[in-house]
Amino acid sequence: MHLVIPYASALSDAAVQALGTLSLPNLERLLGRWAPVEDASTTDLPDADEYALSLPHERLLARLRGWPVRDGLLPFAAEAARRDGFAPEPGSGWGVLTPAHWHVGHDQVNLVDPAMLELDEPEARTLHDTLAPLFTDLGWTWHWATPTRWYVSHPSLAELPTASIDRVIGRNVDLWLNDHPGVMLVRRLQSEVQMLLYVHPLNDEREARGAMSVNSFWLAGTGPTQPSDKTLPADVVVDDRLRAPLLGDDWSAWAEAWHALDAGPLRALVDASGDARLSLCGERLARTWQPAQRSWWKNLLGARGPSMHAVLEAL
């Protein structure tokens, strides 16, 4: 099994404080016994940091699929569209479009977690039908999947780098709208959507009952569609239970989820051997470990592996 744990660390002061309280004995044992893996599957972009458009675990999962890895051009939208019953052609451009609420503050605009909108299907279909002409008039094909997952397809999306929505949730949207020429069109569409939805009766109804308005969207998952046979190896298990509490800044729940991971999947890995691997992914890096024979002198001296806290803080 290759266990991949995204959202294993974060860089905010609150995250660092929560990380310091973690007691993860099974992870400590694994890091003490296993060795870092350095091969083609773990070689990351040389200049990747916390401001890269694609998250570290996304880059790792792309490499494991055999995809070319270019920041912001990992075609997860096309892969999700296939799961939803669409048939993107290799090389085509797709994006996943998420209806969103942009919160306007004193000095920046933040994207609120779309899950907090609690959009039902009738509301979402009304919005979907309202916005469709803005995109279809540009030659973009417009697809419905779920209330909070819509797709667009157009050749330009194969080469338009976009930031993962998980990079943007709770953060200033301007940091993640890069200077690629195609992004100017996306910004224009976002502005037109904002003007159209500002006066939409549906938002009046939502605000009257205390719900947040839907006032914009986020586009992500773009890049050249890869062949359908480039899939994850069967032994890869992605456990993303840390995602929701991290994006919600609920560090108590995040720590609880870490302790559950340590008592469950990580405990099962402690005695694993052979092809077992563990990948920990933070905001900057994804690192992978596998079982290794300890040298006789390390056994003799009782040499220990890296500190679990130091490893997580570096991700």
FIMIVEX-180267 format. One record per residue (C-alpha): residue number from 1; x, y, z. Coordinates in steps of 0.02 Angstrom, whole numbers. Layout:
REM residues N
<k: NUM, c1: X, c2: Y, c3: Z>
...
END
This chain:
REM residues 315
<k: 1, c1: 0, c2: 0, c3: 0>
<k: 2, c1: 54, c2: 178, c3: -37>
<k: 3, c1: -35, c2: 289, c3: 90>
<k: 4, c1: -46, c2: 472, c3: 39>
<k: 5, c1: -94, c2: 598, c3: 174>
<k: 6, c1: -134, c2: 773, c3: 107>
<k: 7, c1: -153, c2: 925, c3: 220>
<k: 8, c1: -29, c2: 850, c3: 342>
<k: 9, c1: 39, c2: 1021, c3: 388>
<k: 10, c1: 6, c2: 1206, c3: 364>
<k: 11, c1: 102, c2: 1367, c3: 388>
<k: 12, c1: -14, c2: 1481, c3: 487>
<k: 13, c1: 30, c2: 1522, c3: 667>
<k: 14, c1: -123, c2: 1426, c3: 728>
<k: 15, c1: -73, c2: 1275, c3: 624>
<k: 16, c1: 104, c2: 1276, c3: 691>
<k: 17, c1: 37, c2: 1288, c3: 869>
<k: 18, c1: -81, c2: 1141, c3: 839>
<k: 19, c1: 59, c2: 1040, c3: 759>
<k: 20, c1: 164, c2: 1063, c3: 915>
<k: 21, c1: 30, c2: 978, c3: 1021>
<k: 22, c1: 21, c2: 820, c3: 914>
<k: 23, c1: 73, c2: 654, c3: 989>
<k: 24, c1: 88, c2: 528, c3: 847>
<k: 25, c1: 188, c2: 379, c3: 909>
<k: 26, c1: 158, c2: 271, c3: 756>
<k: 27, c1: 213, c2: 408, c3: 637>
<k: 28, c1: 368, c2: 432, c3: 746>
<k: 29, c1: 407, c2: 246, c3: 730>
<k: 30, c1: 385, c2: 249, c3: 542>
<k: 31, c1: 498, c2: 399, c3: 519>
<k: 32, c1: 627, c2: 315, c3: 630>
<k: 33, c1: 626, c2: 151, c3: 535>
<k: 34, c1: 591, c2: 204, c3: 357>
<k: 35, c1: 698, c2: 300, c3: 233>
<k: 36, c1: 653, c2: 444, c3: 117>
<k: 37, c1: 619, c2: 394, c3: -63>
<k: 38, c1: 704, c2: 491, c3: -201>
<k: 39, c1: 651, c2: 431, c3: -373>
<k: 40, c1: 550, c2: 493, c3: -523>
<k: 41, c1: 387, c2: 477, c3: -427>
<k: 42, c1: 445, c2: 595, c3: -290>
<k: 43, c1: 546, c2: 723, c3: -388>
<k: 44, c1: 450, c2: 887, c3: -370>
<k: 45, c1: 455, c2: 1051, c3: -464>
<k: 46, c1: 619, c2: 1137, c3: -416>
<k: 47, c1: 540, c2: 1305, c3: -373>
<k: 48, c1: 381, c2: 1243, c3: -290>
<k: 49, c1: 328, c2: 1333, c3: -131>
<k: 50, c1: 170, c2: 1379, c3: -37>
<k: 51, c1: 123, c2: 1498, c3: -179>
<k: 52, c1: 127, c2: 1366, c3: -315>
<k: 53, c1: -42, c2: 1351, c3: -402>
<k: 54, c1: -49, c2: 1162, c3: -381>
<k: 55, c1: -44, c2: 1082, c3: -209>
<k: 56, c1: 98, c2: 962, c3: -166>
<k: 57, c1: -16, c2: 810, c3: -155>
<k: 58, c1: -90, c2: 855, c3: -325>
<k: 59, c1: 83, c2: 859, c3: -402>
<k: 60, c1: 125, c2: 692, c3: -319>
<k: 61, c1: -36, c2: 610, c3: -380>
<k: 62, c1: -4, c2: 677, c3: -555>
<k: 63, c1: 170, c2: 600, c3: -557>
<k: 64, c1: 101, c2: 434, c3: -495>
<k: 65, c1: -20, c2: 437, c3: -641>
<k: 66, c1: 119, c2: 469, c3: -764>
<k: 67, c1: 57, c2: 644, c3: -808>
<k: 68, c1: 176, c2: 785, c3: -856>
<k: 69, c1: 188, c2: 900, c3: -705>
<k: 70, c1: 169, c2: 1085, c3: -740>
<k: 71, c1: 111, c2: 1205, c3: -606>
<k: 72, c1: -73, c2: 1246, c3: -625>
<k: 73, c1: -92, c2: 1130, c3: -774>
<k: 74, c1: -140, c2: 965, c3: -693>
<k: 75, c1: -303, c2: 912, c3: -779>
<k: 76, c1: -400, c2: 850, c3: -630>
<k: 77, c1: -558, c2: 930, c3: -701>
<k: 78, c1: -555, c2: 814, c3: -852>
<k: 79, c1: -524, c2: 664, c3: -740>
<k: 80, c1: -671, c2: 713, c3: -628>
<k: 81, c1: -778, c2: 741, c3: -783>
<k: 82, c1: -742, c2: 563, c3: -838>
<k: 83, c1: -803, c2: 500, c3: -670>
<k: 84, c1: -960, c2: 605, c3: -695>
<k: 85, c1: -996, c2: 520, c3: -861>
<k: 86, c1: -919, c2: 643, c3: -985>
<k: 87, c1: -790, c2: 592, c3: -1115>
<k: 88, c1: -650, c2: 721, c3: -1127>
<k: 89, c1: -532, c2: 686, c3: -1272>
<k: 90, c1: -345, c2: 676, c3: -1237>
<k: 91, c1: -266, c2: 847, c3: -1261>
<k: 92, c1: -430, c2: 941, c3: -1241>
<k: 93, c1: -453, c2: 1079, c3: -1114>
<k: 94, c1: -576, c2: 1064, c3: -970>
<k: 95, c1: -600, c2: 1157, c3: -807>
<k: 96, c1: -708, c2: 1132, c3: -654>
<k: 97, c1: -808, c2: 1287, c3: -612>
<k: 98, c1: -866, c2: 1306, c3: -433>
<k: 99, c1: -1002, c2: 1432, c3: -387>
<k: 100, c1: -936, c2: 1532, c3: -241>
<k: 101, c1: -958, c2: 1674, c3: -118>
<k: 102, c1: -820, c2: 1804, c3: -117>
<k: 103, c1: -815, c2: 1895, c3: 50>
<k: 104, c1: -765, c2: 2077, c3: 29>
<k: 105, c1: -660, c2: 2139, c3: 174>
<k: 106, c1: -574, c2: 2304, c3: 210>
<k: 107, c1: -418, c2: 2268, c3: 108>
<k: 108, c1: -445, c2: 2103, c3: 19>
<k: 109, c1: -573, c2: 1983, c3: -53>
<k: 110, c1: -576, c2: 1806, c3: 16>
<k: 111, c1: -657, c2: 1650, c3: -57>
<k: 112, c1: -774, c2: 1564, c3: 66>
<k: 113, c1: -778, c2: 1374, c3: 70>
<k: 114, c1: -911, c2: 1329, c3: -60>
<k: 115, c1: -978, c2: 1194, c3: 56>
<k: 116, c1: -1042, c2: 1334, c3: 168>
<k: 117, c1: -1160, c2: 1392, c3: 31>
<k: 118, c1: -1267, c2: 1236, c3: 52>
<k: 119, c1: -1332, c2: 1257, c3: -125>
<k: 120, c1: -1476, c2: 1142, c3: -167>
<k: 121, c1: -1505, c2: 1079, c3: -344>
<k: 122, c1: -1650, c2: 1195, c3: -393>
<k: 123, c1: -1549, c2: 1348, c3: -339>
<k: 124, c1: -1392, c2: 1287, c3: -424>
<k: 125, c1: -1483, c2: 1247, c3: -586>
<k: 126, c1: -1559, c2: 1421, c3: -588>
<k: 127, c1: -1385, c2: 1496, c3: -571>
<k: 128, c1: -1312, c2: 1375, c3: -697>
<k: 129, c1: -1442, c2: 1423, c3: -827>
<k: 130, c1: -1422, c2: 1608, c3: -789>
<k: 131, c1: -1234, c2: 1608, c3: -813>
<k: 132, c1: -1223, c2: 1489, c3: -960>
<k: 133, c1: -1236, c2: 1623, c3: -1098>
<k: 134, c1: -1084, c2: 1717, c3: -1030>
<k: 135, c1: -978, c2: 1564, c3: -1067>
<k: 136, c1: -1064, c2: 1490, c3: -1219>
<k: 137, c1: -1055, c2: 1658, c3: -1309>
<k: 138, c1: -865, c2: 1640, c3: -1297>
<k: 139, c1: -870, c2: 1466, c3: -1372>
<k: 140, c1: -847, c2: 1377, c3: -1206>
<k: 141, c1: -952, c2: 1220, c3: -1184>
<k: 142, c1: -1051, c2: 1219, c3: -1023>
<k: 143, c1: -1086, c2: 1059, c3: -924>
<k: 144, c1: -1187, c2: 1023, c3: -767>
<k: 145, c1: -1127, c2: 890, c3: -643>
<k: 146, c1: -1183, c2: 933, c3: -466>
<k: 147, c1: -1244, c2: 1091, c3: -376>
<k: 148, c1: -1065, c2: 1144, c3: -336>
<k: 149, c1: -972, c2: 1060, c3: -479>
<k: 150, c1: -995, c2: 1125, c3: -655>
<k: 151, c1: -879, c2: 1100, c3: -802>
<k: 152, c1: -823, c2: 1207, c3: -946>
<k: 153, c1: -725, c2: 1148, c3: -1096>
<k: 154, c1: -628, c2: 1247, c3: -1226>
<k: 155, c1: -460, c2: 1221, c3: -1313>
<k: 156, c1: -386, c2: 1370, c3: -1221>
<k: 157, c1: -409, c2: 1282, c3: -1053>
<k: 158, c1: -275, c2: 1155, c3: -1100>
<k: 159, c1: -143, c2: 1290, c3: -1078>
<k: 160, c1: -223, c2: 1404, c3: -947>
<k: 161, c1: -140, c2: 1379, c3: -777>
<k: 162, c1: -261, c2: 1393, c3: -631>
<k: 163, c1: -245, c2: 1377, c3: -443>
<k: 164, c1: -325, c2: 1233, c3: -349>
<k: 165, c1: -478, c2: 1297, c3: -256>
<k: 166, c1: -405, c2: 1226, c3: -95>
<k: 167, c1: -263, c2: 1350, c3: -114>
<k: 168, c1: -388, c2: 1492, c3: -114>
<k: 169, c1: -521, c2: 1447, c3: 15>
<k: 170, c1: -512, c2: 1573, c3: 157>
<k: 171, c1: -379, c2: 1675, c3: 67>
<k: 172, c1: -358, c2: 1829, c3: -40>
<k: 173, c1: -413, c2: 1782, c3: -216>
<k: 174, c1: -293, c2: 1906, c3: -296>
<k: 175, c1: -144, c2: 1802, c3: -239>
<k: 176, c1: -203, c2: 1658, c3: -347>
<k: 177, c1: -254, c2: 1747, c3: -507>
<k: 178, c1: -89, c2: 1740, c3: -600>
<k: 179, c1: -31, c2: 1851, c3: -742>
<k: 180, c1: -57, c2: 1725, c3: -883>
<k: 181, c1: -143, c2: 1813, c3: -1030>
<k: 182, c1: -291, c2: 1694, c3: -1020>
<k: 183, c1: -324, c2: 1741, c3: -840>
<k: 184, c1: -378, c2: 1915, c3: -895>
<k: 185, c1: -527, c2: 1834, c3: -980>
<k: 186, c1: -567, c2: 1736, c3: -822>
<k: 187, c1: -559, c2: 1897, c3: -720>
<k: 188, c1: -677, c2: 1979, c3: -844>
<k: 189, c1: -798, c2: 1834, c3: -830>
<k: 190, c1: -790, c2: 1842, c3: -641>
<k: 191, c1: -832, c2: 2027, c3: -647>
<k: 192, c1: -978, c2: 1997, c3: -765>
<k: 193, c1: -1042, c2: 1856, c3: -654>
<k: 194, c1: -1031, c2: 1969, c3: -502>
<k: 195, c1: -1133, c2: 2106, c3: -587>
<k: 196, c1: -1263, c2: 1982, c3: -650>
<k: 197, c1: -1286, c2: 1894, c3: -483>
<k: 198, c1: -1285, c2: 2054, c3: -379>
<k: 199, c1: -1462, c2: 2092, c3: -438>
<k: 200, c1: -1523, c2: 1912, c3: -455>
<k: 201, c1: -1685, c2: 1873, c3: -359>
<k: 202, c1: -1613, c2: 1708, c3: -300>
<k: 203, c1: -1480, c2: 1798, c3: -200>
<k: 204, c1: -1612, c2: 1912, c3: -125>
<k: 205, c1: -1705, c2: 1757, c3: -67>
<k: 206, c1: -1548, c2: 1678, c3: 3>
<k: 207, c1: -1496, c2: 1834, c3: 99>
<k: 208, c1: -1673, c2: 1854, c3: 167>
<k: 209, c1: -1659, c2: 1685, c3: 251>
<k: 210, c1: -1483, c2: 1717, c3: 314>
<k: 211, c1: -1389, c2: 1617, c3: 182>
<k: 212, c1: -1237, c2: 1684, c3: 91>
<k: 213, c1: -1259, c2: 1749, c3: -84>
<k: 214, c1: -1176, c2: 1665, c3: -233>
<k: 215, c1: -1078, c2: 1808, c3: -310>
<k: 216, c1: -935, c2: 1733, c3: -410>
<k: 217, c1: -848, c2: 1571, c3: -460>
<k: 218, c1: -679, c2: 1486, c3: -458>
<k: 219, c1: -603, c2: 1396, c3: -607>
<k: 220, c1: -478, c2: 1256, c3: -576>
<k: 221, c1: -415, c2: 1087, c3: -635>
<k: 222, c1: -363, c2: 1148, c3: -806>
<k: 223, c1: -228, c2: 1075, c3: -917>
<k: 224, c1: -215, c2: 955, c3: -1064>
<k: 225, c1: -328, c2: 804, c3: -1038>
<k: 226, c1: -224, c2: 647, c3: -1016>
<k: 227, c1: -264, c2: 474, c3: -1088>
<k: 228, c1: -391, c2: 379, c3: -985>
<k: 229, c1: -269, c2: 237, c3: -953>
<k: 230, c1: -153, c2: 350, c3: -853>
<k: 231, c1: -231, c2: 310, c3: -685>
<k: 232, c1: -168, c2: 295, c3: -507>
<k: 233, c1: -82, c2: 131, c3: -464>
<k: 234, c1: -204, c2: 14, c3: -378>
<k: 235, c1: -107, c2: 16, c3: -214>
<k: 236, c1: -120, c2: 205, c3: -188>
<k: 237, c1: -238, c2: 256, c3: -48>
<k: 238, c1: -273, c2: 442, c3: -22>
<k: 239, c1: -337, c2: 481, c3: 153>
<k: 240, c1: -397, c2: 661, c3: 153>
<k: 241, c1: -482, c2: 668, c3: 323>
<k: 242, c1: -370, c2: 815, c3: 372>
<k: 243, c1: -438, c2: 923, c3: 231>
<k: 244, c1: -602, c2: 987, c3: 303>
<k: 245, c1: -535, c2: 1041, c3: 473>
<k: 246, c1: -381, c2: 1121, c3: 396>
<k: 247, c1: -480, c2: 1223, c3: 270>
<k: 248, c1: -602, c2: 1269, c3: 407>
<k: 249, c1: -463, c2: 1324, c3: 526>
<k: 250, c1: -530, c2: 1200, c3: 653>
<k: 251, c1: -364, c2: 1149, c3: 727>
<k: 252, c1: -437, c2: 1049, c3: 869>
<k: 253, c1: -531, c2: 939, c3: 744>
<k: 254, c1: -375, c2: 933, c3: 634>
<k: 255, c1: -273, c2: 867, c3: 781>
<k: 256, c1: -408, c2: 739, c3: 820>
<k: 257, c1: -406, c2: 681, c3: 639>
<k: 258, c1: -216, c2: 663, c3: 648>
<k: 259, c1: -230, c2: 557, c3: 805>
<k: 260, c1: -359, c2: 446, c3: 718>
<k: 261, c1: -242, c2: 427, c3: 570>
<k: 262, c1: -101, c2: 378, c3: 686>
<k: 263, c1: -206, c2: 249, c3: 776>
<k: 264, c1: -276, c2: 176, c3: 615>
<k: 265, c1: -188, c2: 179, c3: 446>
<k: 266, c1: -18, c2: 227, c3: 515>
<k: 267, c1: -25, c2: 90, c3: 646>
<k: 268, c1: -58, c2: -34, c3: 505>
<k: 269, c1: 97, c2: 28, c3: 414>
<k: 270, c1: 214, c2: 7, c3: 562>
<k: 271, c1: 240, c2: -178, c3: 529>
<k: 272, c1: 225, c2: -166, c3: 339>
<k: 273, c1: 369, c2: -211, c3: 226>
<k: 274, c1: 409, c2: -230, c3: 43>
<k: 275, c1: 321, c2: -105, c3: -69>
<k: 276, c1: 235, c2: -6, c3: 69>
<k: 277, c1: 255, c2: 183, c3: 56>
<k: 278, c1: 197, c2: 336, c3: 151>
<k: 279, c1: 182, c2: 511, c3: 76>
<k: 280, c1: 153, c2: 663, c3: 186>
<k: 281, c1: 97, c2: 821, c3: 97>
<k: 282, c1: 90, c2: 998, c3: 164>
<k: 283, c1: 77, c2: 1170, c3: 84>
<k: 284, c1: 251, c2: 1169, c3: 7>
<k: 285, c1: 310, c2: 991, c3: -13>
<k: 286, c1: 261, c2: 809, c3: -27>
<k: 287, c1: 387, c2: 684, c3: 43>
<k: 288, c1: 384, c2: 495, c3: 31>
<k: 289, c1: 457, c2: 358, c3: 142>
<k: 290, c1: 473, c2: 170, c3: 126>
<k: 291, c1: 541, c2: 28, c3: 236>
<k: 292, c1: 730, c2: 21, c3: 243>
<k: 293, c1: 859, c2: -92, c3: 321>
<k: 294, c1: 945, c2: -3, c3: 464>
<k: 295, c1: 1133, c2: -14, c3: 455>
<k: 296, c1: 1218, c2: -113, c3: 593>
<k: 297, c1: 1299, c2: 41, c3: 668>
<k: 298, c1: 1132, c2: 132, c3: 681>
<k: 299, c1: 1059, c2: -19, c3: 769>
<k: 300, c1: 1210, c2: -25, c3: 884>
<k: 301, c1: 1202, c2: 158, c3: 927>
<k: 302, c1: 1013, c2: 165, c3: 931>
<k: 303, c1: 1013, c2: 306, c3: 805>
<k: 304, c1: 844, c2: 388, c3: 786>
<k: 305, c1: 757, c2: 457, c3: 634>
<k: 306, c1: 703, c2: 637, c3: 610>
<k: 307, c1: 582, c2: 717, c3: 731>
<k: 308, c1: 402, c2: 698, c3: 678>
<k: 309, c1: 368, c2: 880, c3: 718>
<k: 310, c1: 519, c2: 938, c3: 617>
<k: 311, c1: 463, c2: 835, c3: 468>
<k: 312, c1: 286, c2: 904, c3: 471>
<k: 313, c1: 344, c2: 1083, c3: 496>
<k: 314, c1: 455, c2: 1070, c3: 341>
<k: 315, c1: 315, c2: 1013, c3: 225>
END
